[in-house]
């Protein structure tokens, strides 16, 4: 019986080892196949046919959404960046939109460091130029989102962020020359600009910015609250809540009130503006809805402006909790909420995957995923380690053995 048990144990052990090898082999084959597909997509970005490049960019975006492509980025970072920039310079509106999204995903994948700095420095000029060429809504929105993300990740100082915010601002307030005719931006473009601008404002110290620029932005967002398009009103409401959260309006009001250089009128204007915004917010929080308005959008608007009203009247910020793989991602102020909503929209179906595995986003939100969700990745690593690192014949163990032998010789 004992012999029989030993035999069973041996078979079981052999079976387990074979299973481990199959698991490792299968994982490596899948990863190799994914890398091959990405390499093929990258090669396709050199093709002359625009539709071929668009298809390749779609494949790259899908791959970056489904998996954090650290190994691919480590090898092909510069090539991918410059091919995407080439698409922005020469492509159709659809190709530009796809390339912009791919660059944003690339920045989120590499996180802080020299690579994200390079993305920002190399991309600002081509993106700025593309923003001036045509007014296709999806293209402009994608360019603005890309610009926001690469500045958020790669920007090191407030001046860089202000520069980007100014580029965005000029989309709706262009500097016109004598031979330039103003083009009225569409509702989706205005919404995209306000959302991207607000996203970057979350990284800024509002009190350090110029008071006249603040007053200009506050007045503009107040006018947007009266627009017919609900998405514009929602984006403008969030922007105003964020501005008010920074305390900038109160700071400028106090400065105007206490100065002796005739700023009394400015103080009265700011107080009047604050009162106007309060009334607008109150009305939007109970809006009955217009003809053909989507009920879901109406509910979102009411809930948002009820939160803004409570914030303006009592100082309470909305608190949210989002489940990510069994763990809660919580926000407790307007800044965090705007960052979360923007990145959730940008990442789309890849949001949960990135929140579980992207260390840059963990740092941004102070979020730690549940251990059991990390254990899946750790299992694959440990299985691979059995062959690559833990085997007596592995390079690591050979080096360790040589080091120990050398130490023994020296001690003798």
Secondary structure, DSSP 8 states (H G I E B T S, - for coil): -HHHHHHHHHHHHHHHHHHHHHHHHHHHHHHHHHHHHHHHHHHHTT-S-HHHHHHHHHHHHHHHHHS--HHHHHHHHHHHHHHHHHHHHHS-HHHHHHHHHHHHHHHHHH-SSHHHHHHHHHHHHHHHHHHTS---HHHHHHHHHHHHHHHHHH--SHHHHHHHHHHHHHHHS----TT-------HHHHHHHHHHHHHHHTTS-GGGS-HHHHHHHHHHHHHHTTSS-HHHHHHHHHHHHHHHHTTHHHHHHHHHHH-SSSTHHHHHHHHHHHHHHHHHHHHHHT----TT--HHHHHHHHHHHHHHHHHHHH-----EEEEETTEEEEE-SHHHHHHHHHHHHHHGGGHHHHHHH-HHHHHHHT----HHHHHHHHHHHHHHHHHHTSSTTSHHHHHHHHHHHHHHHHH-
